[in-house]
Amino acid sequence: MLILKVRPLEHESFKPFGQLLAAEGDYPTRHNFAANLYSDRPQARPNLRVQWNEPTPLPHIVTIIERHRHSSQMFAPITGGRSLVIVFPSDAAGQPILDAGHAFVADGNQAINYNANTWHHGFRALDSGAFLMLRWDDGTRGDEEFLTLQEPIRIET
């Protein structure tokens, strides 16, 4: 079984997968266009969802991953909870490279925005709390693509 060890979420390590949005250091009063919010489907509408999540304990077993070919996807904590961020690069054919995956812990002042077409695990909170999700949806199968893994991946500290 493939094992991924969690590590803190940092800008440089997340950059190939999307944008890390965090108020840290000398953060400006305003930071316009902080994320690459994207949709390539004119009929898709922005879906801003508020969701309550119970904590996911570690270790955690991953059996399904997903991507959104046509839209970016953003998650942000409302109540300051930590979350688990699991991402995978893609090969030339667009398939995930599982053994090159990364598992991060986003703290309660970090939001993430996945680039369109980024393979990732579904959202998991490490602390119970409320989170925002933003993605463009049109109600078709193009909104989400799921891949059941042939072998599970274990996420641990």
N, C-alpha and C positions, 0 to 999 in steps of 0.2 A: 504494500500500500504506500502510495506517495504521501509524504508528510511535509506540510508547510508550517514553518514557525512564524508566529505573529511578531511584528516589530512596529514601532511607532510610525505613523504616517508623516512623511516629509515631502516637501515640494518636488525635489529632484527625483526621488524614487517613484512618485506618482505621475510625473510629467508625461511619460509615454502613453498613459491611459486616460488622461483628462486633466482637470484643474483642481487644485486644492485651494479652498477658500477659507482663510483663517484671519482673525484679527490678532496679530502678534507683532511684537517689536514696534517699529515706527510706522505702523499702518496709517495710511492717509485717511483724512476725514471722509472722503468719498473715493471709491475705486470703480469707476464706470467700466463696463464691458469686462468684468472680472472673469467671466467664464465664456466658453465657446458654446453658447446656446444655439442649437441647430436642429432644423428639420428640412428634409428635402421633399416633403409631400405637402403641396398647397392646401389639400383638403383636410389635413390633420390639424387638430386644435390643441392648444396647450392644456395639459391636464395637471393642475396643481392639487395634489392630494395631501391631506393631513392624516397621519396614521399614528396609532398608539402601538408600541412594540414592547412585548415582554422580553426579558433578557435571554439571550442564547448562551448556555454555558460552554466553556471550553474544557476539554477538546470538543470539536464539532466535526461531524462527518459531512462532506460535500458529495452529493450524488447527481446533482443537476446544476448546470450553469446556463447563462442566458446572454443574449446580446440584443441590441436594438439597432438594426441596420440603418434606419432612416431618421433617428433622433438621438440627441444627447439625452442624458438622464442625470438629474441633480438630486442629492439628498442633503438635508440640513437639519441639525437638531434644534428643536424649539425649547426643550426643557433642559438642555445641557448634558444629555447622555452620550456615552461613548458608543461607537459602532464598529462592526467588523467589515473590512473592505478587502475583498478577494478578487484579484484580477489576473488575466492571462493574456500574453501577447498572441498574435496570430501569425501563422506561416503564410507563404506566398499564395496559397489557395484559400486563405481566410479561415482556416481551422485553428482552434486554440492549441497552443503549445503548453500542455499541462505541466510538464516538469520544469517550466520556466515561470510558473505562477508566483504570485506574491500575496502574502496575507498581512494586512496592516490593521492597526487599531487607531481609529480617528477619535480624538478626544472631544469633549463636549463643546469646544469652540471652533471645530473644524467641520466644514461642509465639503462635499465633493461633487464634481460634475464629470461624469463619464463621457468621453468622446463617443460619437455615434460609432457603432460597429465594434465596440469593445466588449470582449467576453468577460463576464463577471458572475459572481455568485449573487443570488437574490439578497436583498437587504436584510441584515441581522443586527439587532441592537445588542450591546453587551450590558447596558444598563436600561432598565425600563424607562420609557419616556415617549414624548411626542416628537415626531419628525415630519418634515416636509419632503415631498417628492414632486419633481417637475419633469414631465416628458410630453412629447407631442404624440397624440393618438388619433386614429381615425376609425377604430373599431374593427380593423381587419387583422388577418394573420401577420401582416407586416409590422404590427406594433411590437411584437416580441417573438424571439426565436429561442427555443429551449433545446439543450443538448443533454441527454442522459449519459453520464460517464460510464464507460465499460468497467472501470475500477474506481472505487471511492477514493477521495482525498481526505486525509485527516489534518485538521487545523488545530495547532496546539501552541502553548506558551513555551 
